[in-house]
Amino acid sequence: MSPKSVLILCDLFPPAFGPRMGYLCKYLRQNGWSPVVVTEYMDEKLFSFLTKEVDVSYVRYYKRKGIAGKIEWGWTFLRDMLFGYKDKRMYREALKAAGARHFDLILCSTYRTFPLPAARRLATKMRLPLIVDLRDIIEQYTGNEFITHPLPKIFGLDKWIASGFRKRNLRARNDILREAAGVTTVSPWHVSVLKQYNANTHLIYNGYDPELFYPSGQKNDTFYITYTGRLLSTAMRDPDLLFQAVEKLSEDGVISPDLFRIRWFTDDKSRDTIRRAAAKYARIEAYMSYSGYVSASEIPRVLNESSILLLLTNKADANGPKGVMTTKFFESLAVGKPVLCVRGDEGCLEEAINRTRSGLSAHHADEVYDFIKTHYLNWKENKPPVDDSDKNEIGKFSREAQAKQFTELFEQVAGIPPAAKSCKEAL
């Protein structure tokens, strides 16, 4: 019997920020599948360790930087809007990468639409079933955060372009979803939206790699509240409840900057957004520490040396973010540190925090104040941290378990009989 093989097209893959497909490829081989990946090239090195032993072809659309890079991006964006330039090129490169090799199906993972048209065209030509994996969708955003670069704001041109871009992407995405053999996505809210277009939609959360993320028992001389990742806008992720609580903790003399720090591992644009949000509080800046992104291999250390792990979101309503369950949440669960989520979304993320008993999804500043104060005083008194989390629930979010979910779907849509269980699994 020939090895089972999947051709993966995706918008992001390691060494760039593409943990979902990167970790999937890591564990596919353990489940008897061989992946071949075609993706866009990104000038990032955060996930270099996930490129080992993976057959990857990178398509480079952008080569310039500075002003020339912005012009190149705008020209590519225009050609893509009018002619589907990026997908046409991705299709050609994928055909080359596939060659004469045998594949059982095609998987396309994206957060928007590209490279879904290329994947559909490829699946039709190769007569293979197509599974679509949507990590994020346009409907979850509060504004135009789904567009990665700022648009020109002359005569309302940005609104006109964003509206057209949104409609075009949603129409193309939904047409392809209707034709797909199966769909996977990352939260119950996402499933409810996407089932309108494909009834065979499955929930496979983001997660953590159990080989990398686990409690280390590390102790530190400073109490760290740590945030890793971007902050696209305060409409999507609002730190205000945290700032209110820390301001009052400082006023009440509970904390001091020599022992208590809020650490931000993020990019320059996010840092500027955070500083603007904190500017209305007199004491907050003294407690802040800013660093750039750290490589993904360093994240377990950063999380384990922290006392509280911060998640930022906002209430999930008509004007707020929806269904956002970031990878950093699951990695926080795995290291066993208390999670502080502000402002609680009152949706999927809050439900998961409550179900795993992993921390606080806060609606009010006084809740945040009490939560931080309790953990801080326990830390000062050198008491062992209380970990009341549900380990069985947390274990369901491992990347290893999620790879099995993917392969079960692969076998279903490709008509492959499932592998026989080992004696250990059968018991």
Steps between C-alpha positions, in 0.01 A plus 500: 500500500643842400567756778214738572590850383343847519586809295466808723456853362506775760550874533751457787740227602812486718748653540233775479212519749313188389481276808177319411629344178856477634400288798256299288784398267715409802242247620357380166782251449419335834154436356626349175469809276766675293448879442625714209455875558476799263475842667577869469849605605517730802818661633455363853693244706273448802424133433820375335498182710176387331652483151705188569428200277210675324490530119418873459495722188487877563347748253656845539275792401689785671874569475536871580495698825432859605309726259572262211354217706177695563467572128564134421237392753245746357568388142467132598182576697348674196591217259364247746173693542449530123651180362556253785875529443617331822279193458598453135865500593443274801319251274794481258752454781285232665482302175880507483534393863250216459668363188401142430458404865187331634272693740181395675359848552576873515482708818488879477549705817441876508368781714333688217466361145840466333600233390156334488443567126836340421413198716160454335652520152769252601248258654294510180801434275638221720151357571553506874271593791565841657488575873494867602649604836403851612704627794328839506222651292419855393173502696680477836669840472361827632626709206757465223763317708485212250697720254865475597615844373342845557300628203512856357247727674452748217132588433385189687696275265594266785136422580417442134798266449437312827132451419578369152779278630272355769214424257733346243674278753180384669334417168802299379546327837137398534480363145802279570367390839183371333712282271744373765487141623545624856576810707692541826514806724606618844203581725131414547408849374699446181328164448156663532589758232665261254235227524276735303721423200611142569321259733816286532673760720709378794644663810876450545629754752841659492719349767839437659784262428532268805869444420569873548238637739481360852554638854866550590454606865716807437510775766597865451591803709249712304126451462436504124172546317586404142340562162636354175364592159350790308237753601325596175263748664344567839162422343625144450716474814441744783750515793309773688375282789857390564622860509219605734581217742879553496456876549293434814737229625779754473299775670415261785865412549447131420754491216820685408692517170810329643309173558203520262528528120265476203703360210400549136665280237360662190573709189558876482151583373335303780730663757389844382135395532562372854676821604217715368248291694710529818567874468188603694632323812765684700677199652479227237806575286731442797390136508539431126779314321508473121685242295475390141372166389691199629547187294236234550756266654552759779130542580483203746775661710332843490166352610648285773689790659176702522256519790188589301446457126299775334243458224343806339165499329166683522133420538379284212199692371393662173781757530761283672731212407342159457628150558861609558691219674869566445780245518645687798195399708564128453873536560419687822280211610779251441755669730252510789520875572184700583339667199361854520271591212394864459244595392320162518329422169194338664531247221713201393820608672331577830321166490831320446669688786215408733484138379874446552498697829814675376448857618278807475302637208434847641209737443588759768819664628436396861510132393838560340621686810407210731641235264838670464519589869434141611767354274748777576470468880532119476813549290647751750436256783671228294192280506477234229270616219153350504429305181137384500482455123335197341789302346269268306333794327834666429637177350235515226675806357836336424630524142552125505131438569400753235714328235293186562183704443638622168606154383162350590337763277760438226411130498129576497508731197763298310316172558796341677419230759622615844815334629447219745539604862788367703423275797582791733255736321226237490504449880 
